[in-house]
Amino acid sequence: MGQEIERKFLVKKEKWQPEGEGVPYRQGYLSTEKAHTVRVRKAGDKGFLTIKGMTEGITRLEFEYGIPVKDADLMLNTLCEGPLIEKYRHRVNYQGMVWEVDVFMGENEGLILAEVELENETQEIAFPEWAGPEVSADTRYYNANLAKHPFKDWRDNGNGRKGTCGP
Protein backbone atom coordinates (compact mmCIF):
# COMPACT_ATOMS: atom_id res chain seq x y z
CA MET A 1 0.00 0.00 0.00
CA GLY A 2 1.32 3.45 -0.92
CA GLN A 3 0.89 6.40 1.35
CA GLU A 4 1.66 10.08 0.81
CA ILE A 5 2.21 12.43 3.75
CA GLU A 6 2.80 15.88 2.34
CA ARG A 7 2.80 19.52 3.38
CA LYS A 8 2.36 22.29 0.83
CA PHE A 9 3.52 25.92 0.98
CA LEU A 10 3.31 29.02 -1.17
CA VAL A 11 6.73 30.23 -2.32
CA LYS A 12 8.00 33.75 -1.63
CA LYS A 13 8.79 34.73 -5.21
CA GLU A 14 11.28 37.41 -4.19
CA LYS A 15 13.35 34.79 -2.30
CA TRP A 16 13.08 31.94 -4.85
CA GLN A 17 16.15 31.47 -7.07
CA PRO A 18 15.80 28.27 -9.13
CA GLU A 19 18.84 26.37 -10.28
CA GLY A 20 18.17 25.55 -13.92
CA GLU A 21 14.84 25.24 -15.69
CA GLY A 22 13.48 22.23 -13.86
CA VAL A 23 11.64 19.30 -15.42
CA PRO A 24 8.60 20.12 -17.58
CA TYR A 25 5.37 18.49 -16.41
CA ARG A 26 1.98 18.13 -18.11
CA GLN A 27 -0.78 16.45 -16.22
CA GLY A 28 -4.49 15.91 -16.48
CA TYR A 29 -7.24 14.07 -14.69
CA LEU A 30 -9.38 11.11 -15.71
CA SER A 31 -11.36 11.29 -12.46
CA THR A 32 -11.62 13.92 -9.73
CA GLU A 33 -14.17 12.42 -7.36
CA LYS A 34 -14.05 13.47 -3.70
CA ALA A 35 -12.95 9.99 -2.61
CA HIS A 36 -10.25 9.56 -5.28
CA THR A 37 -8.44 11.10 -8.23
CA VAL A 38 -6.87 9.42 -11.22
CA ARG A 39 -4.11 11.44 -12.86
CA VAL A 40 -2.07 11.07 -16.05
CA ARG A 41 1.30 12.80 -15.98
CA LYS A 42 4.16 13.37 -18.37
CA ALA A 43 7.32 14.34 -16.49
CA GLY A 44 10.13 15.08 -18.89
CA ASP A 45 10.29 11.98 -21.09
CA LYS A 46 8.42 9.65 -18.70
CA GLY A 47 4.73 8.83 -18.31
CA PHE A 48 2.80 7.97 -15.14
CA LEU A 49 -0.67 6.98 -14.03
CA THR A 50 -1.45 7.89 -10.41
CA ILE A 51 -4.41 7.01 -8.21
CA LYS A 52 -4.88 9.03 -5.00
CA GLY A 53 -7.35 8.50 -2.19
CA MET A 54 -9.13 11.11 -0.11
CA THR A 55 -6.91 13.31 2.04
CA GLU A 56 -7.22 12.89 5.80
CA GLY A 57 -5.15 15.55 7.55
CA ILE A 58 -2.08 15.64 5.32
CA THR A 59 -2.11 11.90 4.52
CA ARG A 60 -3.70 9.95 1.67
CA LEU A 61 -3.27 6.72 -0.21
CA GLU A 62 -1.24 7.04 -3.39
CA PHE A 63 -0.35 4.51 -6.08
CA GLU A 64 1.81 5.53 -9.05
CA TYR A 65 2.72 3.43 -12.07
CA GLY A 66 5.01 4.11 -15.00
CA ILE A 67 3.32 4.00 -18.42
CA PRO A 68 4.70 4.48 -21.94
CA VAL A 69 5.16 8.19 -22.67
CA LYS A 70 3.21 7.80 -25.95
CA ASP A 71 0.24 6.51 -23.94
CA ALA A 72 0.55 9.42 -21.51
CA ASP A 73 0.57 11.91 -24.41
CA LEU A 74 -2.46 10.28 -26.02
CA MET A 75 -4.44 10.26 -22.76
CA LEU A 76 -3.50 13.88 -21.99
CA ASN A 77 -4.55 14.99 -25.47
CA THR A 78 -7.79 13.00 -25.74
CA LEU A 79 -9.13 11.72 -22.40
CA CYS A 80 -8.28 14.36 -19.80
CA GLU A 81 -10.45 17.38 -19.21
CA GLY A 82 -8.85 20.76 -19.75
CA PRO A 83 -7.14 22.83 -18.90
CA LEU A 84 -4.14 20.62 -18.29
CA ILE A 85 -1.72 21.43 -15.50
CA GLU A 86 1.55 22.72 -16.96
CA LYS A 87 4.53 23.40 -14.72
CA TYR A 88 8.25 23.09 -14.21
CA ARG A 89 9.29 21.04 -11.18
CA HIS A 90 12.49 21.79 -9.30
CA ARG A 91 13.86 19.35 -6.72
CA VAL A 92 15.70 21.12 -3.92
CA ASN A 93 17.65 19.34 -1.18
CA TYR A 94 17.45 21.39 2.01
CA GLN A 95 18.81 20.15 5.34
CA GLY A 96 18.23 16.48 4.58
CA MET A 97 14.79 16.86 2.98
CA VAL A 98 13.75 17.03 -0.66
CA TRP A 99 11.43 19.91 -1.52
CA GLU A 100 9.58 19.87 -4.84
CA VAL A 101 8.95 23.39 -6.10
CA ASP A 102 6.40 23.73 -8.90
CA VAL A 103 6.44 26.84 -11.08
CA PHE A 104 3.10 26.80 -12.87
CA MET A 105 2.49 27.90 -16.46
CA GLY A 106 -0.59 28.25 -18.65
CA GLU A 107 -3.87 28.77 -16.80
CA ASN A 108 -2.05 28.70 -13.43
CA GLU A 109 0.81 31.03 -14.33
CA GLY A 110 1.99 33.13 -11.41
CA LEU A 111 1.58 30.33 -8.87
CA ILE A 112 4.64 28.76 -7.26
CA LEU A 113 4.09 25.96 -4.73
CA ALA A 114 6.55 23.92 -2.67
CA GLU A 115 5.78 20.45 -1.33
CA VAL A 116 7.72 18.33 1.10
CA GLU A 117 6.93 14.67 1.74
CA LEU A 118 7.20 13.43 5.30
CA GLU A 119 7.63 10.10 7.05
CA ASN A 120 4.88 10.97 9.56
CA GLU A 121 2.48 13.86 10.16
CA THR A 122 4.43 15.23 13.14
CA GLN A 123 7.89 15.20 11.52
CA GLU A 124 9.88 18.40 12.11
CA ILE A 125 10.73 20.48 9.04
CA ALA A 126 13.58 22.93 8.46
CA PHE A 127 12.20 25.72 6.28
CA PRO A 128 14.14 27.35 3.44
CA GLU A 129 13.90 31.17 3.33
CA TRP A 130 11.63 30.98 0.26
CA ALA A 131 8.98 28.85 2.01
CA GLY A 132 5.89 31.00 2.59
CA PRO A 133 2.51 30.37 4.18
CA GLU A 134 1.30 26.78 4.49
CA VAL A 135 -1.63 25.86 2.24
CA SER A 136 -1.80 22.10 2.93
CA ALA A 137 -5.44 22.33 4.05
CA ASP A 138 -6.52 24.78 1.31
CA THR A 139 -8.09 22.58 -1.36
CA ARG A 140 -7.81 25.34 -3.98
CA TYR A 141 -4.12 24.45 -4.26
CA TYR A 142 -4.66 20.75 -5.01
CA ASN A 143 -3.59 20.14 -8.60
CA ALA A 144 -6.90 18.40 -9.36
CA ASN A 145 -8.73 21.57 -8.29
CA LEU A 146 -6.32 23.85 -10.18
CA ALA A 147 -7.28 21.92 -13.32
CA LYS A 148 -10.97 22.75 -12.73
CA HIS A 149 -10.57 26.21 -11.19
CA PRO A 150 -7.29 27.72 -12.45
CA PHE A 151 -5.33 30.16 -10.32
CA LYS A 152 -5.91 32.99 -12.83
CA ASP A 153 -9.65 32.87 -12.03
CA TRP A 154 -9.38 33.40 -8.28
CA ARG A 155 -6.00 34.91 -7.42
CA ASP A 156 -5.78 38.35 -5.86
CA ASN A 157 -3.00 40.44 -7.37
CA GLY A 158 -2.83 42.80 -4.44
CA ASN A 159 -4.88 45.41 -6.29
CA GLY A 160 -8.22 44.09 -5.04
CA ARG A 161 -9.03 42.54 -8.41
CA LYS A 162 -9.33 38.79 -8.79
CA GLY A 163 -9.06 36.86 -11.99
CA THR A 164 -6.36 38.87 -13.73
CA CYS A 165 -2.77 37.83 -14.18
CA GLY A 166 -0.98 41.12 -13.59
CA PRO A 167 2.53 41.50 -12.22
N, C-alpha and C positions, 0 to 999 in steps of 0.2 A: 504494500500500500504506500502511495506517495503522499507526502504532506508538505505543505508550504506554510511557513511562518514568516511573515514579511511585514515590515513597516515602510511607509511611504512618506516622503517629504517634498515640499516645494523646494526649488533651488534658488538661492539668491544670485540672480543673473550677474550682478556687479562683481561677485566673488568667484564665479565659475570660470575657469580657464581650462578648456578641454585640451588633451594631448592627442592630436590627430583628429581625423574626421569621425571616427567611430564606425560601427558596422551598420549598414543600412538595413532597416526592417520594414516589411509590409505585412500587415496582418488584418484578418477579417474574421467574422463570426458566422458559424453555421447555426448556432443556437445561443440565445441569451436569456434563458429562463431564470427565474429567481433561484431555483435549486441547483442549477448547473449552467456552465457555458462550454461551448465547443468552439475552439479557435483553430484557424489555419494560419501558419506563420512562415514567412520566408525571411531568414536571417542570413544576410550575405548570400552564399551559394548553397545554403542548406534549407530543407523544408521540414516542418514539424506540424503535427496534429496534437492539440492539447485539450484535455477535458479537466475542468475545475468544478469542484463542489461549492456549496454555499459557504460563505465566510462566517465564521463564528469567532468573534474577537478579532484577532489578526491571523487566524489559522484556517486553512481549508484543505480539502483533498485536492491533489493535483497529479495527473498522469500525462506524461509527454512522450510522444513517439516520433522518431525520424521517419519522414516519407520522402519519396523522390521529389526533387525540386520542380520538375516538370508538372507533377501532380499538384504541388502547392500552388504554382502559377495558375494552372487551369482552374482550381477551386477558387482562388482569390478573384480571378477574372470573370467567373461564371456563377458560382454558388453563393458567395458571401454578399451580404447586403452592404451598401455603401453608406457613408464614405468609409474607405479603408483607413486603418491607422498607418501612418507613415512617420518614421522617426529614425534617428541615428542613436545607437546605444553605445555608451562608453562604459567600460569596466575600470573601476578605480579601486586599487588596494589602499586601504587606510587603516593603520594600526591593527592589522591582522584580520580585517573584514573586507569583503568585496562589496562595493557599492556599484549598482547599475544606474547610470544616469541617462535618461532618455530625453533627447532634444527633439521635440515634435515638429512635424512639417505639415503641409497641406491644411486641412480643416482645423487642425489643432496647433497651428504655428503660434509661437509665442509661449508655449507651455514647456517647462523643463521640470521633470520629476526625477527624484532619486529614490531607489528602493534598496533595502538591505534585508537579506534573508537571515533568519536567526535559527538557533538550535532549539530554543524554547521562548515562550512569550515574555519571560522576565529577564532575558539576557541583557546585560549591560552593553551600551553602545558608546563608542567614542565618536563624536560628531566632527566632521570636517567643517571648516569655516563657511563653506558654501551651502551647508544644510540649513534650510529655512524651516518654516512651520510644518508640523506633522499633519498629514491629511489621510492617514491610514483609515479612519472611520468615515471619511467623506466620500460617498459612493460616486460623486460626480467625476472623481479622478480614476475610477476603474476604467481600464482600456475598453471593456465592453460597453460602458456607458458613454465614453468619449466617441465611440463609433456611432452611437445613436444621437447623442447631444454634444456636438463638437464644442471645444473650448471657445471658438470664435463667437458662438451664439450666446454665451453667458458670462464671459470674462468681464471684469471691470478694469478699464485702463487707467483708473485714477482720476478720470475727468468726469466721473458720474454717469458715463454712457456705457451701456453693456452692448455686446454684440458687434463691436468694431475692432479691428486689429491694428490699432495705432501703435506708435512707438512705446 
